[in-house]
Amino acid sequence: MATWWIKGSIVQSCNCSWGCPCNFQARPTHGDCEGGWVIHVEQGRLDDVDLADLNFAIMADWPGAIHEGGGKAILLVDDRGDTKQREALRKIGAGEVGGPFAVFINTYSLESTSYAPFDVHIDGPRSHANIGAAVKLELESIRNPVTGVELSPMVVLPEGMLYSESVRYSSKAFSVSEGIKYDYSGTDAAVAPINWRGP
């Protein structure tokens, strides 16, 4: 099996309330989970393939809690990559070479893999990720309802599979329109540093 590592950032959102109870092994806010992750690779390799400055994403829809399975998902890969880079990112995103998605793949069926242009900007509450016509994600700060002050709450997960520490935000816009479909705003969103390796 291929050896790989990536360092970078993850931008995510879902249909849960801010903070997302799923982080604490609780039920999703509305009983089901619709959400996804956009991964920006700052540095990384799979064997001798350089993955720096590329992106991939998983968008998924589960009928209940993630761990109960039965979900479906799509994998999107940065079309700027050459053939080897695309295949390396596909393998990581599909969980074929270990890492966190080797666990998540047990909870959903991967309905499709597609290659698309990524526009990803990581900057706290001003972060956004647009993936072709398939995904639009814009973040904004959570605000104190009395004073209007911007808040930066954190979720710390020492045993977390994806990350150990994240800053939570609100989705200004979050829509998926390829393979699976949903459209949210005012729901949980987060940005976190990642440091993954496999197998």
ZANUMI-707894 format. One record per atom (N, C-alpha, C): z, x, y. Coordinates in steps of 0.05 Angstrom, whole numbers, padded with zeros to 5 digits, always signed. Layout:
N
ZXY...
END
This chain:
199
+00000+00017-00024+00000+00000+00000+00000+00017+00025-00014+00008+00045-00017+00024+00070+00010+00027+00084+00013+00050+00097+00037+00055+00114+00029+00050+00143+00047+00036+00157+00040+00028+00185+00065+00026+00202+00062+00027+00228+00083+00022+00247+00071+00013+00273+00085-00004+00287+00077-00012+00314+00101-00015+00332+00098-00007+00357+00117-00012+00378+00103-00026+00400+00117-00045+00412+00105-00061+00433+00122-00084+00442+00109-00106+00447+00124-00130+00457+00114-00155+00443+00131-00174+00442+00124-00200+00431+00130-00221+00453+00111-00240+00456+00114-00263+00474+00112-00287+00456+00131-00305+00458+00131-00328+00440+00139-00353+00454+00133-00376+00442+00142-00401+00451+00142-00421+00428+00156-00443+00431+00157-00464+00411+00164-00490+00424+00167-00511+00408+00174-00537+00418+00204-00542+00421+00221-00523+00414+00250-00526+00416+00260-00524+00445+00284-00534+00448+00298-00530+00474+00303-00500+00478+00309-00494+00504+00314-00466+00511+00335-00453+00492+00329-00429+00484+00346-00414+00466+00338-00417+00437+00327-00440+00429+00317-00446+00402+00339-00443+00381+00349-00466+00371+00370-00466+00351+00363-00452+00325+00336-00450+00320+00328-00436+00296+00337-00407+00295+00342-00395+00318+00352-00368+00320+00380-00365+00306+00394-00388+00304+00421-00388+00294+00423-00404+00268+00400-00405+00254+00399-00419+00228+00406-00449+00230+00402-00460+00253+00406-00489+00257+00379-00504+00256+00381-00530+00256+00356-00546+00255+00340-00544+00280+00314-00545+00279+00298-00546+00303+00306-00570+00321+00302-00567+00346+00311-00587+00365+00300-00615+00358+00275-00617+00351+00262-00643+00346+00257-00647+00316+00269-00630+00299+00266-00634+00270+00243-00619+00258+00223-00612+00274+00200-00596+00264+00196-00572+00282+00179-00554+00273+00175-00530+00289+00145-00526+00294+00138-00524+00320+00111-00518+00328+00112-00495+00348+00102-00472+00340+00104-00449+00358+00090-00425+00347+00091-00403+00362+00077-00379+00353+00085-00355+00368+00074-00333+00359+00080-00306+00370+00054-00292+00378+00055-00279+00401+00033-00262+00410+00045-00234+00410+00032-00215+00396+00042-00188+00394+00023-00169+00409+00034-00154+00428+00019-00134+00442+00028-00107+00431+00010-00092+00420+00016-00065+00409+00012-00044+00431+00034-00031+00438+00033-00009+00457+00025+00017+00443+00038+00021+00420+00032+00045+00403+00033+00035+00374+00016+00047+00357+00018+00040+00329-00006+00050+00313-00001+00051+00287-00022+00060+00268-00019+00046+00242-00040+00041+00228-00040+00035+00200-00056+00057+00186-00042+00073+00170-00054+00098+00160-00065+00114+00183-00091+00119+00184-00103+00135+00205-00117+00118+00227-00112+00092+00227-00125+00074+00246-00106+00070+00270-00115+00078+00294-00099+00075+00318-00101+00046+00328-00078+00033+00334-00077+00005+00342-00067+00002+00371-00065+00023+00385-00054+00022+00413-00070+00004+00430-00056-00013+00446-00067-00030+00467-00084-00053+00455-00078-00060+00430-00091-00084+00418-00071-00106+00414-00080-00129+00406-00063-00153+00404-00070-00169+00379-00051-00184+00369-00056-00205+00350-00035-00227+00353-00040-00250+00341-00022-00273+00345-00022-00290+00320+00001-00303+00315+00003-00324+00295+00012-00349+00310-00002-00372+00305+00007-00398+00315+00011-00416+00291+00033-00430+00290+00040-00444+00266+00052-00472+00272+00052-00488+00251+00063-00515+00253+00077-00521+00226+00103-00525+00228+00119-00532+00204+00129-00560+00206+00130-00575+00184+00139-00603+00185+00169-00606+00189+00184-00584+00183+00213-00584+00186+00221-00557+00196+00244-00547+00187+00253-00520+00194+00234-00500+00181+00232-00477+00194+00214-00456+00184+00220-00449+00155+00245-00445+00148+00253-00435+00122+00247-00456+00100+00242-00481+00107+00236-00502+00088+00207-00501+00079+00190-00486+00094+00163-00482+00087+00145-00506+00092+00122-00505+00079+00103-00527+00082+00086-00526+00107+00088-00504+00122+00073-00502+00147+00044-00493+00143+00030-00494+00165+00003-00483+00166+00001-00466+00191-00016-00445+00190-00018-00426+00212-00046-00415+00215-00051-00405+00239-00076-00390+00244-00069-00362+00253-00086-00343+00247-00083-00316+00255-00106-00309+00274-00099-00299+00297-00119-00291+00317-00117-00260+00322-00139-00247+00322-00140-00218+00324-00158-00210+00347-00149-00190+00362-00163-00180+00386-00191-00171+00379-00211-00183+00393-00239-00177+00386-00248-00150+00399-00230-00137+00414-00237-00111+00425-00235-00089+00404-00221-00095+00382-00218-00074+00361-00244-00070+00346-00248-00046+00336-00271-00041+00319-00265-00052+00291-00283-00049+00272-00280-00061+00246-00254-00053+00232-00247-00027+00233-00223-00017+00220-00198-00028+00234-00198-00028+00261-00175-00038+00276-00170-00068+00271-00191-00083+00271-00189-00112+00265-00177-00117+00238-00187-00102+00218-00177-00106+00191-00148-00097+00188-00140-00076+00203-00112-00067+00202-00094-00088+00214-00101-00099+00237-00085-00120+00249-00085-00145+00232-00107-00152+00219-00108-00175+00202-00088-00171+00179-00087-00148+00167-00069-00143+00144-00040-00145+00153-00033-00135+00176-00006-00137+00186+00001-00166+00192-00017-00180+00206-00012-00208+00213-00011-00226+00189-00025-00220+00168-00026-00236+00144-00003-00229+00124+00013-00209+00132+00035-00201+00115+00027-00186+00090+00003-00174+00089-00006-00161+00065+00005-00133+00061+00018-00122+00082+00027-00094+00081+00057-00093+00089+00072-00114+00082+00101-00114+00089+00105-00122+00118+00130-00118+00126+00137-00125+00154+00146-00154+00155+00152-00164+00180+00163-00191+00182+00144-00213+00173+00118-00210+00175+00100-00231+00167+00096-00233+00137+00105-00213+00123+00106-00214+00094+00127-00234+00085+00147-00240+00102+00167-00260+00097+00157-00287+00107+00147-00288+00131+00138-00314+00142+00115-00326+00127+00098-00309+00114+00075-00320+00099+00084-00338+00076+00109-00336+00068+00120-00354+00047+00126-00382+00058+00125-00385+00084+00132-00411+00096+00108-00427+00106+00085-00415+00106+00061-00429+00115+00036-00420+00099+00016-00436+00099-00010-00428+00089-00027-00418+00113-00039-00396+00110-00056-00385+00131-00083-00398+00130-00088-00416+00149-00112-00433+00148-00137-00418+00156-00134-00399+00175-00158-00385+00185-00150-00359+00199-00170-00341+00200-00167-00317+00216-00192-00316+00234-00187-00312+00260-00210-00311+00278-00206-00288+00298-00228-00279+00310-00228-00257+00328-00235-00267+00356-00218-00260+00376-00221-00273+00402-00212-00253+00424-00221-00258+00449-00211-00241+00471-00182-00248+00478-00166-00228+00482-00138-00231+00490-00134-00222+00519-00120-00239+00534-00111-00231+00561-00081-00234+00560-00067-00211+00557-00038-00210+00554-00026-00194+00576-00006-00206+00589+00008-00193+00611+00038-00196+00606+00052-00174+00603+00081-00174+00597+00096-00167+00623+00110-00186+00634+00125-00181+00659+00146-00203+00662+00165-00203+00643+00187-00222+00644+00178-00250+00648+00189-00265+00668+00182-00293+00672+00153-00297+00681+00139-00276+00688+00112-00278+00697+00092-00270+00674+00103-00268+00650+00086-00261+00627+00067-00284+00620+00044-00277+00610+00025-00297+00601+00008-00285+00578-00003-00303+00563-00022-00295+00541-00043-00317+00538-00068-00310+00542-00090-00328+00538-00107-00316+00516-00114-00332+00496-00130-00322+00473-00155-00340+00471-00177-00330+00482-00201-00345+00482-00196-00373+00492-00208-00393+00479-00202-00421+00486-00181-00433+00468-00169-00416+00450-00151-00426+00429-00122-00429+00438-00113-00410+00455-00084-00410+00461-00081-00404+00491-00063-00419+00503-00055-00413+00531-00024-00414+00532-00012-00392+00541+00017-00390+00543+00024-00377+00570+00039-00392+00586+00049-00381+00611+00079-00386+00612+00094-00366+00620+00123-00367+00622+00133-00371+00651+00157-00381+00653+00170-00381+00679+00200-00379+00674+00215-00374+00695+00244-00371+00692+00258-00398+00686+00280-00396+00672+00299-00418+00670+00315-00417+00696+00319-00440+00708+00333-00440+00734+00359-00456+00733+00379-00447+00747+00404-00462+00750+00397-00488+00763+00405-00511+00751+00397-00537+00761+00410-00544+00788+00431-00530+00795+00445-00536+00821+00435-00518+00843+00435-00492+00837+00428-00473+00858+00399-00465+00859+00385-00469+00836+00357-00460+00834+00354-00431+00828+00376-00417+00824+00374-00388+00819+00361-00383+00792+00344-00363+00791+00331-00355+00766+00351-00343+00747+00350-00351+00722+00369-00341+00701+00353-00324+00681+00367-00306+00668+00355-00289+00647+00373-00288+00623+00377-00311+00609+00394-00311+00586+00382-00294+00563+00399-00283+00546+00390-00266+00525+00399-00277+00498+00384-00273+00477+00392-00279+00450+00392-00252+00436+00415-00245+00424+00419-00220+00409+00421-00226+00380+00403-00214+00364+00402-00219+00335+00402-00192+00320+00426-00181+00315+00426-00154+00303+00411-00153+00276+00410-00176+00262+00395-00177+00236+00368-00190+00239+00358-00194+00263+00333-00208+00267+00310-00195+00254+00292-00211+00243+00268-00199+00230+00247-00190+00250+00244-00205+00272+00223-00198+00291+00233-00179+00313+00258-00184+00322+00269-00168+00343+00300-00171+00342+00314-00152+00355+00343-00154+00356+00353-00165+00382+00336-00165+00403+00345-00174+00429+00322-00186+00444+00326-00209+00456+00304-00221+00472+00315-00234+00497+00298-00236+00517+00304-00251+00541+00290-00278+00539+00304-00299+00545+00293-00326+00542+00282-00337+00569+00260-00351+00567+00248-00363+00590+00240-00392+00583+00226-00404+00601+00215-00431+00596+00185-00430+00595+00173-00447+00579+00144-00448+00578+00134-00464+00602+00118-00451+00619+00105-00466+00640+00081-00481+00629+00068-00469+00610+00046-00482+00595+00044-00468+00568+00041-00484+00547+00038-00473+00520+00021-00493+00504-00004-00485+00499-00022-00502+00484-00038-00486+00463-00042-00499+00441-00059-00488+00419-00080-00509+00412-00105-00501+00410-00126-00521+00406-00147-00512+00385-00138-00495+00367-00157-00486+00346-00143-00487+00319-00153-00504+00301-00141-00506+00275-00116-00523+00275-00097-00517+00291-00073-00533+00296-00072-00539+00326-00060-00562+00333-00060-00570+00361-00033-00579+00371-00025-00569+00394-00001-00579+00408-00002-00569+00437+00014-00582+00453+00013-00577+00482+00041-00582+00493+00054-00562+00503+00082-00564+00513+00086-00551+00540+00107-00559+00553+00117-00545+00577+00147-00550+00578+00162-00532+00590+00191-00535+00593+00206-00531+00567+00194-00517+00548+00207-00511+00522+00214-00481+00521+00227-00474+00498+00236-00446+00495+00213-00426+00495+00217-00404+00508+00198-00382+00507+00215-00356+00509+00203-00334+00501+00218-00309+00501+00199-00285+00502+00210-00263+00512+00196-00237+00511+00216-00217+00498+00206-00200+00481+00224-00181+00467+00208-00156+00460+00222-00133+00459+00209-00109+00449+00209-00110+00418+00189-00099+00406+00188-00097+00377+00184-00068+00368+00193-00064+00344+00190-00037+00331+00189-00042+00301+00165-00046+00290+00162-00054+00262+00149-00031+00247+00153-00032+00221+00139-00013+00203+00138-00025+00175+00120-00014+00160+00117-00024+00132+00104-00002+00115+00104-00006+00089+00114-00030+00076+00144-00029+00075
END
